[in-house]
Amino acid sequence: MIAVPQAIAGPRHHGPLRGLLVPLLLLATLSTFAQQRVMDFTGPFGVSGVLVEGNKRTKERIILRELTFQQGDTLTAAEL
């Protein structure tokens, strides 16, 4: 093992904010990227599946029956 002088290696104590630094930098980088990216959501959109979650009383087939679209349909942005 090679000993590195303290002046070169820096202090060993990084403080309580050391663990937050990397996630904060990552979040700032991702938000900047998302703001620069222009997305076009005009459609048409294909429905590849319908996921029903959280229903306690109503059966899934009843919920799916009441939807105005089903798997395999193509929808425009106005229909959404």
Buried (B, 14 or more C-beta within 10 A) or exposed (E): EEEEEEEEEEEEEEEEEEEEEEEEEEEEEEEEEEEEEEEEEEEEBEEEEEEEEEEEEEEEEEEEEEEEBEEEBEBEEEEE
